[in-house]
Structure formats: C-alpha cells, structure tokens
Amino acid sequence: MLIRPGAEDLRIIAFYLGRILLLMAAVTSLPLLWAVVGREWGPVSSLVLTGGAFALLGVLLKLRPPHRRHLDWSHGMVAVALAWLLVPAVGSLPLALSGHFGNPLHAYFDAMSGLTTTGLSLVQDLDHLAPSLNFWRHLLQFLGGQGIILAAVSVFAGGVGLSMFYGEAREERILPSVGSTARFIWWVSLVHLAVGVVALGSVAYFALGFTPWRSLFHGLMVFFAGFDTGGFTPMSTSIGYYHSTAFEAATAVFMVAGAMSFGLHYALWRSSERRKILRNLEARTLASTFLVTLVLAFVGLGALGLYQTVPSLARPGLFHVLSAHTGTGFATVPSVELVGWGGLAFAGVATAMALGGMASSTAGGVKSLRVGLALKLLKDHVKAVVLPDRAVVSQAYYQGGRKRLTPALAQTVMVITLLYVALYVVGAVVGLAYGYPLQEALFESVSASANVGLSVGIAEPSMPVVLQVTYILQMWLGRLEFVAAFALFGFLVAAVRGR
C-alpha cells in the first residue's frame, strides 16, 4: 500500500530545496557583477530579477521549517529531482528576456542543457549574445558539472544528506564524509580552473592574437564547458571558430580531465596510488572503448573519402571521438558536415557518446565502470557455460582495490544500462515520428540522453515542441541517472493515490 506523504514530508523537502535556491541566488551575483562592470544594463535588470526570484522562492520554501531536520532517502531524492527542474526554470529568465530565444521554452531548453552539461542549444545569434549572459550559460554548466547539491553540501556543512549526494548521480565518497568529499571535488575544480584559464587564455593571446580581455573571456568560457563536459561555446561555430590545433589540443586536455572520476583525480594527487590506476577496471575499459570507437571512426571516414589526407582525416576524427566519449560535445566541423559521417564513422561517434566517461565525473552516458562490469558479467557467464561444472569463476574485479561483483551490483548495472538504451530508443522514435531520418534521430537522441551536445542539426529553434520537451526530459533523466526521477514519480503517485 502506498503511504501518502504528510505535511512534515513536504516541509522537509521544501526546506532543503529552499537552501539550494538561496545558494543559486548568491551565485547569480557573479554574472550580475560581470554585467555591471561591462555596463550591460539589459542583462543587469534580468539578472537582478533572476537573483530575486531564486531568493524569494528559497525564503518561501523555508518559511515553515520541519520539526526534524533528518533527511531520509526518499526526501533527498525528491529534493534533488525537483531542484534539477526548478533551477533551470528560474535560471532561464535572463535568457528568455535577452531577445535571443524564440520563446520561454527555448530558454528553458538551454538552461536545462547548461545545468545538465549537455550543450545542445536553441539560442539565436549566439555570436552577439551579451558576455554576461554567455557567462551565465557557462556558469550553469560549471555548477551542473560539479553538482549544485555538492555546492550546497560545501556551504551548508552537515546540512545536506547522503541521499541528495547519491541522487545527483555521485557514486563514491572519496573521503570519509560527504562534506569532505564535496570540498575535495570543489578544490580540484578550482585548481583546474586556474590552470585552465591561464593555459587556454595564453593560447588565445599568443597563438590567435586575441586581446588580453578577449583571451580571458574565451579561456574561461571554454574551460567551464570543457572541464565540465558541457559543450557550450561563446561562438556559434564551437571550437571550429578558433581554427587552431594548439587550442584544440589544450581544450582536449581539460575534456579528458572532466571525464575522469574525481576518485581518479584523488589517486593521481597521491603518489602512492598512481601505480594502481592502470589496474582499475574502469580505466582499462575507457581506454579500450575509446580505441575501438576511434578505429571505427577512422575507418569510416577513410571509406567515405570526405578528407583527402591523413592529417585532415585524423584531426577531426580524433577530436570528435574524444569529444563524444568524454561527453563534452565540442565540434570543429559544422553540423551539416557531421551529418555526412555515415556508416562506421557514425557508429564510432554515436557509440562513444552512448558509453560516456567515468562514473562520478562530469561526463554523462552509461559510464565506463558499468560497461566494464557488464562485459565482465558476459565473460563470466561464458566461462560458466564452457568450463567444467566444478570450476570456480571469479566474481571479483579491481577498482581502487579488489571488490566483489555481487548479484545486487550486477542487477543494478544491467538495469541502468538497459534504461539508458531504452532512453536512446525512445528519443529516436519521437524523432522518426516527425520525419527525421533514423541515423540523425538516433544521433540526436543519444546526444541528449548522454548529455553530450554534438548535433546533426535537429536541435534548432524550429524543431517540434514535443521533440523539444522530449530532449529536455532526456537531458534531465540522463543527468540524474533515473533514480531521483523515479523517486519523484513515486512520490507524486503516492500523493495522489496513497492512503
């Protein structure tokens, strides 16, 4: 029997949701300051409105605090799912008022794409969007990549539960507590931020001849989107705008860093742990799948004859497979050219997007750890069939230490993997229903569900409203890895039908 949530349940969820919205109100001051310094008075007013809306909603939700502050599993999951719907709604206000979006749904699409680090966009005339609003779009990606719940954990020490941490698709505590893990993740991100802005800004200044201010702006924006595997860029032609091998190489470094789990970052920072990294199932799986998808793309591009020389083929092939596998979504060729990557080239890039980066990273997709465990399950099943009845098949794997592949873990891996596959298929079916070719519909669906952002041109302002809503839901479900979303659905069903 479903138990209907009571007033205390609603107050608990509202209290913690209010904390997140108050944090977002404070964060809005950063693009607001940028707009004031740049004398962008239109964005100033819209950002003041956005910060005020976040603050007002946060205060209203906390008006009646719960009698107990304990956050159980269901409360935390529901709060996370609601936060990832509500923050883009309020955060889309300055975008909707900018005049660069056809309607509020387009602005919400971009805000959701930003927060979920997807990178698909419906913005019009991006090249002339105010710098402060471009900063806001990229800041949403930075917050989404690190996790708005992690930010709340860091600010409200001890005030956000473990369920919210896991609800945001974080699968490991690197340090003993959630708070210390959150602070470590933000510390790693800030160190990379300093290094990334200097590195990318220097390339822009010395190699591309940008002015100091322009170099800083582009370095910061591309770092935000690269390290958080988001895919937004300040210019409509993505990374192809820079026409620079050096800039692409520097960007690739941070794409890889963003696709690495923060547990791997921790191991790299500790010299005693570095030698064990190559033994990890996840690291081996990611390296193997990257090489396989890269070979597929290279062979496919070579067969198509789109590029006449090896360097002209290798450069876009390598960059796009890396961009797809890390879930970044940067591109160096326009979508009309990407459409022509059929056959094996399409299979390589689409498969790389679907598989994704490491667990507990800023990347999306199925994740390499689940792929590795699924392959091990298949391998163990074959062994059990082939070997004699008395033979013992190992149920262990190495991931930061020797671990046991339990039946419960195996079931979870297979269920989440199948849910991702189903999500890819559903989006493709909706695209097919509107007359898009199978290849293009599947590519765009995988890109949205795996939070990648590479596009073959379907995601544009004139696409059907139902398809826009489909991609929004795919981005949301893919980023939360289903669990928090299912908890919200169950909560709503219990509120209507429970006793």
DAVEN-V778436 format. One record per backbone hydrogen bond with DSSP energy under -0.5 kcal/mol. NH is the residue of the N-H (numbers start at 1). CO is the residue of the C=O. If there is no record, write none. Layout:
# DAVEN-V778436
nh: (NH/NH)
co: (CO/CO)
This chain:
# DAVEN-V778436
nh: (4/10/11/12/13/14/15/16/17/18/19/20/21/22/23/24/25/26/27/28/29/30/31/32/33/34/35/36/37/38/39/40/41/44/45/46/47/48/49/50/51/52/53/54/55/56/57/58/59/60/61/62/63/65/72/76/77/78/79/80/81/82/83/84/85/86/87/89/90/91/92/93/96/97/98/99/100/106/107/108/109/110/111/112/113/114/115/116/117/118/119/124/128/129/133/134/135/136/137/138/139/140/141/142/143/144/145/146/147/151/152/153/154/155/156/157/159/165/166/167/168/169/170/171/174/181/182/183/184/185/186/187/188/189/190/191/192/193/194/195/196/197/198/199/200/201/202/203/204/205/206/207/207/208/209/210/215/216/217/218/219/220/221/222/223/224/225/226/227/228/228/229/230/231/238/239/240/240/241/242/243/243/248/249/250/251/252/253/254/255/256/257/258/259/260/260/262/265/266/267/268/269/270/271/273/274/274/275/276/277/277/279/280/280/281/284/285/286/287/288/289/290/291/292/293/294/295/296/297/298/299/300/301/302/303/304/305/306/313/314/315/316/317/318/319/320/321/322/323/324/325/326/327/328/329/337/338/339/340/341/342/345/346/347/348/349/350/351/352/353/354/355/356/357/358/361/362/366/367/368/371/372/373/374/375/376/377/378/379/380/381/382/383/384/385/386/387/391/393/394/397/399/399/403/405/406/410/411/412/413/414/415/416/417/418/419/420/421/422/423/424/425/426/427/428/429/430/431/432/433/434/434/435/436/441/442/443/444/445/446/447/448/449/450/451/452/460/463/468/469/470/471/472/473/474/475/476/477/478/479/480/481/482/483/484/486/487/488/489/490/491/492/493/494/495/496/497/498/499)
co: (2/6/7/8/9/10/11/12/13/14/15/16/17/18/19/20/21/22/23/24/26/27/27/28/29/30/31/32/33/34/36/35/39/40/41/42/43/44/45/46/47/48/49/50/51/52/53/54/55/56/57/58/60/63/70/72/73/74/75/76/77/78/79/80/82/82/83/85/86/87/88/90/92/93/95/96/95/103/103/104/105/106/107/108/109/110/111/112/114/113/113/100/125/126/130/130/131/132/133/134/135/136/137/138/139/140/141/142/143/147/148/149/150/151/152/155/156/161/162/163/164/166/165/169/172/177/178/179/180/181/182/183/184/185/186/187/188/189/190/191/192/193/194/195/196/197/198/199/200/201/202/202/203/203/205/204/211/212/213/214/215/216/217/218/219/220/221/222/223/223/224/226/225/225/235/331/237/331/238/239/239/240/244/245/246/247/248/249/250/251/252/253/254/255/256/257/360/261/262/263/264/265/266/269/270/270/271/271/273/273/274/276/276/277/398/280/281/282/283/284/285/286/287/288/289/290/291/292/293/294/295/296/297/298/299/300/301/301/309/310/311/312/313/314/315/316/317/318/319/320/321/322/324/323/323/334/334/335/337/338/340/342/342/343/344/345/346/347/348/349/350/351/352/364/259/358/258/354/355/357/367/368/369/370/371/372/373/374/375/376/377/378/379/380/381/382/383/388/391/392/403/397/401/397/395/404/406/407/408/409/410/411/412/413/414/415/416/417/418/419/420/421/422/423/424/425/426/427/428/429/430/431/432/431/437/438/439/440/441/442/443/444/445/446/448/447/458/460/464/465/466/467/468/469/470/471/472/473/474/475/476/477/477/481/480/482/483/484/485/486/487/488/489/490/491/492/493/494/2)
